[in-house]
Amino acid sequence: DIETLVETSPVGVVVFDARTGHPTSFNREARRMFEVLRVPDHPREHVLEVATCRFGDGREIELDRFPLVETMKRAETLRAEEMVVSTPGGGSLRVLLNATPIHAEDGTVRSLVATAQDLAPLEALDRMRADFLGMVSHELRTPLAAIKGSTTTVLDPAQRFGPAETRQFFRIIDEQADRMSALIGDLLDAGRIDAGTLSVAPEPSALGELVEQARTAFLSGDSRHTVLIDLPADLPRVLADRGRIVQVLNNLLANAARHSPEPTPIRIGAKRDGMHVAVSVSDEGRGIAPERLSHLFRKYPAAGDGERDVGSGLGLAICKGLVEAHGGRIRAESAGPGQGARFTFTVPLAGEAAGGAGASHERRASPDADGQKPCILVVDDDPQMLRYMRDALLGAGYAPLVAADQRELPELLKAERPALVVLDLILPGTDGIELMETVPGLADLPVIFVSAYGRDETIARALEAGAEDYVVKPFSQTELTARIGAALRRRAEPDLFVLGELAIDYAHRRVALGGRPLALTATEYELLRVLSLGAGRVATYDALLRQVWSGRSHANPKLVRAYVQRLRRKLGDDTGQPTYILTERRVGYRMPRPEKA
């Protein structure tokens, strides 16, 4: 909800009472900032009495005389005032301050909302960018120096070289030019990732061939590391842009070699992980401290991290962008310094391995059983973003349906019955998580959130609320359609469901128990189908009424219970200790997952 978003906002928010001028509430970031400024042995509010503000033009005034108070009196809005706030005996912060008065119905000022953004992270980012540019300059100067030295030597009229020596100088020039070209290519890829314009062209591929290509390229670079490959013989084909996945593997192999002693081996493994294949690259190097793991895939090296260089920084950031463009994820694991590291990324299964749902050789959406394109509903209040996502969906073979007003959502869900919903997290007056809780039928569909908020806690809240996926803006059209395809494949209806002696043939709408056909009414079959497709998850009474009875006015929880009792009798289920349909008291029902039966 809105209160939670304000509380977890990276910007400090303080609400002041207009009558007294005293603060009435602080969000988490504001409390942190006040703790930095707080004078020891004094309460938090004491900061407002003793703090001093220093402006960019050299002016310095006490906080209680700051125009914020006058702003509250005159009901004016304050915009983007940059200053350094400090306290005697406490700390100091450089902040960007905004203030907005809140009016009562009679027009008087009721309260004032002040937001303060700590500029220290932005200043650190500027320093990191400057360091990054310095490293890029160094990386470019090194091959340039070798090229310049070779050409100067060869062109010196005082020198006389034989063909073999001249060829050696040309070889140096060629190698160093390749090094520069690779670095420039990395810089361009990093820029495309930042702009959301990186594209991939996935096709069904044998992962073993891609791993072997990467291994051969790595060993041809005179590395003394051995590369051990452990891939299952029955590993399914993946949907991958072959050149880009080889690039990911090359970057991870180079990163492993850079941070581990030469005699130690580097291991590449893979295994099926649901609708993806998880590929891992492990080393026995110096490991990674736990606090550094979440920063590894940033383009700019972390402050004070002297071990990182432009190659590892760009390489891992590009790996993340390429993997996410395929609809996968990448993560790093390490037991700590000196314990080695493992990098794992996922690639979606190819259409034939994933059951053919939502994927084809051209990475286009497959029509449904009626020959219709899958309908994807997109809800976003940004017209440019709506057009961007609509064009991406059209190009991928989907039937996009766009809406700028979330109030249209209930009617669109009922009338159009989309296969998936792409939902902006922040919408006027509400947010996507609240909509999932309040809009009937939305939580029953796969929902992918899109948002500029990339904080871990925000993503976690969205996924905990039932979202199928979460995409951080900016993103490429390829990444969006890849994630939609992966979500639809995960939700695709399987051909057969088997739980103990119960077998459901979805394609032919047949149910058998112990090998004998079971006669069910249309409603009984639909109820069993919905419960089995959500095996392992609780289906609430409201969800069952929506999905089985389509919200018919006469339907109620008593009707659901009556049909469950009839199904249990036909399945031979013991009401006291059921095998197939379990009761979640006062909530609904669920069926066990087949593997746990």
Secondary structure by P-SEA (a helix, b strand, c coil): caaaaaaaccbbbbbbcccccccccccaaaaaaaaaacccccccccccccbbbbccccccccccccaaaaaaaacccccbbbbbbbcccbbbbbbbbbbbbbbcccccccbbbbbbbcaaaaaaaaaaaaaaaaaaaaaaaaaaaaaaaaaaaaacccccccaaaaaaaaaaaaaaaaaaaaaaaaaaaaaaaaaccbbbbbccccaaaaaaaaaaaaaaccccbbbbbbbbccbbbbbcaaaaaaaaaaaaaaaaaacccccbbbbbbbbbcccbbbbbbbbccccccccccccccccccccccccccaaaaaaaaaaaaaaaaaccccccccccccccbbbbbbbbbccccccccccccccccccccccccbbbbbbcccaaaaaaaaaaaaaaccbbbbbccccaaaaaaacccccccccccccccccaaaaaaccccccccbbbbbcccccaaaaaaaaaacccccccccccaaaaaaaaaaaaaaaccccccccccbbbbcccbbbbcccbbbbbcaaaaaaaaaaaaaccccccaaaaaaacccccccccaaaaaaaaaaaaaaacccccccccccccccccccccccccc
